[in-house]
């Protein structure tokens, strides 16, 4: 160890000498591994380098994980990968398909040894927030968070969303190619509003503000891409403008003109959106305690301590008893003590800063060892009826945001085969009324609502049915009876008509029996 500390030996030398050995899962079955040095027995074969190495890189970021219920650490291991943060020192030079960046990232007040080993403190993914644990209004029920509006104004949880849009200038076999051109002009010489953001080269420059429907690349494609063109000036062109299709405004951050392997010109646009947290955005601490923003409150309406400390977040206390995330309570106390002392604390697994020491720091500086404080309501101006547990906690903003998920539709595209609304937000699809929802409507006896949802607002279709033979006709003509006398119009779902025709293709002939209502 002295030679290691002196720099004469490296970790690889320990591996080569057999002093350090990697074991896989199958080898562990035949080994007796001690966690600590003082546990070594005559039959011990291996000792862990450090107890916290039992955890992986993601679980190692959790402070005091040995005081949490096991599933909570598992949840955080999944959610930690969804946190918006810093991805690298070159993040502003990259053009990714989709990139979320935290605007004001902070390193956590309570660190672990793993955080230092993997340099998480240099590329963090969260912010330290002042958190009060209390029920404040009904907007914090079921893990919802009450967030201070002034904190959001100061940049709490603010992030940027970078999106890549690509335009390809193709070359064709008849020696023609796509071209970029300047914006078109109206007869009076003015440029249409949609095209006012592009330059004479047909490209929207960096810094331009784009709204839904505005053009960021104006290119033209030759009409004939097959036959050889002898006269270049005689080529007919078709306008193919590329428009910004996102509902929220964005700014052109970067434009890169390059070429592909097939020697086609590529124009890559990086569009930037800056987002502040809004109702429904998802947050999580490092203990699997996730929640959405339930309400954003003016700072003057928030509770405050007698030292004038306002919370950034108010968290409902019902999140603790059944989940048993004691590690979060310890993070509160350790962060509070660290803020008072002006130093970072440690919550490393099976170790970390001791609670006795943290409580002593609180008491020495005039705080309660319990972490609780006397709090005044910002709404009534009267003292809150109990001492409130509070402190700093590291909160992560997760990538699940309302702006990316909210969807509604009154009318829109339909599928070609079934003539029913398309599916999914990206295709501007309809809202599905599933089987269980249908069963509820049947249970209520809401027959007109069933008809409206399942047919009228979906795929209503008028067909003519022959009263004599019961088959569906075509344009008022029954092919079976060779007559149009007994044809009556009815409305059925288009999927029903499609089913009948598919059955007919298998020589199963369904008949419709018509009766007067």
ChimeraX attribute file (.defattr): number of C-alpha atoms within 10 A of each C-alpha:
attribute: neighborCount
match mode: 1-to-1
recipient: residues
	/A:1	8
	/A:2	8
	/A:3	9
	/A:4	12
	/A:5	9
	/A:6	9
	/A:7	9
	/A:8	10
	/A:9	13
	/A:10	12
	/A:11	10
	/A:12	10
	/A:13	13
	/A:14	13
	/A:15	12
	/A:16	10
	/A:17	9
	/A:18	10
	/A:19	10
	/A:20	16
	/A:21	13
	/A:22	8
	/A:23	11
	/A:24	8
	/A:25	7
	/A:26	8
	/A:27	9
	/A:28	12
	/A:29	10
	/A:30	9
	/A:31	13
	/A:32	13
	/A:33	17
	/A:34	17
	/A:35	16
	/A:36	12
	/A:37	12
	/A:38	7
	/A:39	10
	/A:40	15
	/A:41	11
	/A:42	5
	/A:43	9
	/A:44	12
	/A:45	12
	/A:46	18
	/A:47	17
	/A:48	15
	/A:49	13
	/A:50	12
	/A:51	15
	/A:52	20
	/A:53	14
	/A:54	13
	/A:55	14
	/A:56	11
	/A:57	15
	/A:58	18
	/A:59	22
	/A:60	24
	/A:61	28
	/A:62	30
	/A:63	30
	/A:64	27
	/A:65	26
	/A:66	18
	/A:67	17
	/A:68	20
	/A:69	17
	/A:70	13
	/A:71	13
	/A:72	17
	/A:73	23
	/A:74	15
	/A:75	16
	/A:76	22
	/A:77	21
	/A:78	13
	/A:79	23
	/A:80	24
	/A:81	13
	/A:82	17
	/A:83	23
	/A:84	26
	/A:85	26
	/A:86	21
	/A:87	15
	/A:88	11
	/A:89	9
	/A:90	8
	/A:91	12
	/A:92	12
	/A:93	8
	/A:94	12
	/A:95	20
	/A:96	13
	/A:97	11
	/A:98	12
	/A:99	18
	/A:100	22
	/A:101	21
	/A:102	26
	/A:103	19
	/A:104	17
	/A:105	24
	/A:106	18
	/A:107	18
	/A:108	26
	/A:109	27
	/A:110	30
	/A:111	25
	/A:112	25
	/A:113	19
	/A:114	22
	/A:115	24
	/A:116	12
	/A:117	10
	/A:118	14
	/A:119	11
	/A:120	18
	/A:121	18
	/A:122	15
	/A:123	17
	/A:124	22
	/A:125	27
	/A:126	29
	/A:127	23
	/A:128	21
	/A:129	20
	/A:130	21
	/A:131	22
	/A:132	29
	/A:133	20
	/A:134	19
	/A:135	16
	/A:136	17
	/A:137	10
	/A:138	12
	/A:139	16
	/A:140	23
	/A:141	18
	/A:142	13
	/A:143	18
	/A:144	24
	/A:145	28
	/A:146	29
	/A:147	27
	/A:148	22
	/A:149	21
	/A:150	16
	/A:151	20
	/A:152	16
	/A:153	12
	/A:154	10
	/A:155	17
	/A:156	24
	/A:157	26
	/A:158	19
	/A:159	22
	/A:160	17
	/A:161	18
	/A:162	24
	/A:163	19
	/A:164	16
	/A:165	18
	/A:166	16
	/A:167	17
	/A:168	16
	/A:169	19
	/A:170	15
	/A:171	17
	/A:172	13
	/A:173	10
	/A:174	13
	/A:175	13
	/A:176	20
	/A:177	15
	/A:178	19
	/A:179	19
	/A:180	18
	/A:181	17
	/A:182	15
	/A:183	24
	/A:184	15
	/A:185	11
	/A:186	9
	/A:187	7
	/A:188	6
	/A:189	8
	/A:190	11
	/A:191	14
	/A:192	12
	/A:193	9
	/A:194	17
	/A:195	23
	/A:196	15
	/A:197	20
	/A:198	20
	/A:199	16
	/A:200	12
	/A:201	15
	/A:202	22
	/A:203	22
	/A:204	25
	/A:205	19
	/A:206	14
	/A:207	13
	/A:208	15
	/A:209	17
	/A:210	23
	/A:211	17
	/A:212	14
	/A:213	14
	/A:214	20
	/A:215	23
	/A:216	27
	/A:217	28
	/A:218	25
	/A:219	23
	/A:220	18
	/A:221	20
	/A:222	16
	/A:223	12
	/A:224	15
	/A:225	16
	/A:226	12
	/A:227	10
	/A:228	11
	/A:229	14
	/A:230	10
	/A:231	7
	/A:232	9
	/A:233	7
	/A:234	8
	/A:235	15
	/A:236	11
	/A:237	14
	/A:238	13
	/A:239	14
	/A:240	13
	/A:241	18
	/A:242	16
	/A:243	17
	/A:244	18
	/A:245	13
	/A:246	12
	/A:247	11
	/A:248	13
	/A:249	15
	/A:250	22
	/A:251	19
	/A:252	20
	/A:253	19
	/A:254	19
	/A:255	19
	/A:256	12
	/A:257	11
	/A:258	12
	/A:259	13
	/A:260	9
	/A:261	6
	/A:262	8
	/A:263	11
	/A:264	15
	/A:265	18
	/A:266	16
	/A:267	17
	/A:268	17
	/A:269	25
	/A:270	23
	/A:271	25
	/A:272	22
	/A:273	16
	/A:274	16
	/A:275	17
	/A:276	14
	/A:277	23
	/A:278	19
	/A:279	17
	/A:280	18
	/A:281	22
	/A:282	22
	/A:283	24
	/A:284	21
	/A:285	21
	/A:286	26
	/A:287	31
	/A:288	23
	/A:289	20
	/A:290	21
	/A:291	20
	/A:292	22
	/A:293	20
	/A:294	21
	/A:295	18
	/A:296	19
	/A:297	16
	/A:298	12
	/A:299	17
	/A:300	14
	/A:301	14
	/A:302	21
	/A:303	25
	/A:304	22
	/A:305	19
	/A:306	11
	/A:307	9
	/A:308	10
	/A:309	11
	/A:310	23
	/A:311	24
	/A:312	24
	/A:313	24
	/A:314	23
	/A:315	23
	/A:316	22
	/A:317	15
	/A:318	15
	/A:319	18
	/A:320	14
	/A:321	9
	/A:322	8
	/A:323	16
	/A:324	15
	/A:325	24
	/A:326	18
	/A:327	19
	/A:328	24
	/A:329	20
	/A:330	23
	/A:331	28
	/A:332	24
	/A:333	26
	/A:334	32
	/A:335	28
	/A:336	26
	/A:337	29
	/A:338	20
	/A:339	15
	/A:340	13
	/A:341	14
	/A:342	11
	/A:343	11
	/A:344	16
	/A:345	24
	/A:346	22
	/A:347	26
	/A:348	23
	/A:349	24
	/A:350	12
	/A:351	16
	/A:352	17
	/A:353	19
	/A:354	13
	/A:355	15
	/A:356	9
	/A:357	11
	/A:358	21
	/A:359	19
	/A:360	14
	/A:361	21
	/A:362	21
	/A:363	14
	/A:364	10
	/A:365	11
	/A:366	8
	/A:367	17
	/A:368	17
	/A:369	18
	/A:370	14
	/A:371	22
	/A:372	18
	/A:373	20
	/A:374	16
	/A:375	25
	/A:376	21
	/A:377	17
	/A:378	17
	/A:379	10
	/A:380	10
	/A:381	12
	/A:382	11
	/A:383	16
	/A:384	16
	/A:385	10
	/A:386	12
	/A:387	17
	/A:388	19
	/A:389	20
	/A:390	24
	/A:391	25
	/A:392	26
	/A:393	27
	/A:394	25
	/A:395	24
	/A:396	27
	/A:397	28
	/A:398	23
	/A:399	21
	/A:400	16
	/A:401	18
	/A:402	14
	/A:403	15
	/A:404	13
	/A:405	9
	/A:406	9
	/A:407	14
	/A:408	10
	/A:409	11
	/A:410	9
	/A:411	11
	/A:412	11
	/A:413	14
	/A:414	18
	/A:415	11
	/A:416	9
	/A:417	9
	/A:418	17
	/A:419	17
	/A:420	21
	/A:421	22
	/A:422	19
	/A:423	15
	/A:424	12
	/A:425	15
	/A:426	9
	/A:427	12
	/A:428	18
	/A:429	21
	/A:430	22
	/A:431	15
	/A:432	14
	/A:433	11
	/A:434	9
	/A:435	8
	/A:436	9
	/A:437	12
	/A:438	16
	/A:439	12
	/A:440	11
	/A:441	14
	/A:442	13
	/A:443	10
	/A:444	9
	/A:445	11
	/A:446	12
	/A:447	12
	/A:448	10
	/A:449	14
	/A:450	17
	/A:451	14
	/A:452	12
	/A:453	15
	/A:454	18
	/A:455	18
	/A:456	15
	/A:457	14
	/A:458	20
	/A:459	19
	/A:460	19
	/A:461	16
	/A:462	12
	/A:463	19
	/A:464	21
	/A:465	25
	/A:466	27
	/A:467	18
	/A:468	15
	/A:469	15
	/A:470	19
	/A:471	21
	/A:472	25
	/A:473	21
	/A:474	14
	/A:475	11
	/A:476	18
	/A:477	18
	/A:478	23
	/A:479	13
	/A:480	13
	/A:481	14
	/A:482	9
	/A:483	13
	/A:484	17
	/A:485	13
	/A:486	16
	/A:487	22
	/A:488	15
	/A:489	14
	/A:490	11
	/A:491	14
	/A:492	15
	/A:493	20
	/A:494	20
	/A:495	18
	/A:496	14
	/A:497	16
	/A:498	14
	/A:499	13
	/A:500	17
	/A:501	16
	/A:502	13
	/A:503	12
	/A:504	12
	/A:505	10
	/A:506	8
	/A:507	9
	/A:508	11
	/A:509	13
	/A:510	14
	/A:511	14
	/A:512	13
	/A:513	12
	/A:514	14
	/A:515	6
	/A:516	3
	/A:517	3
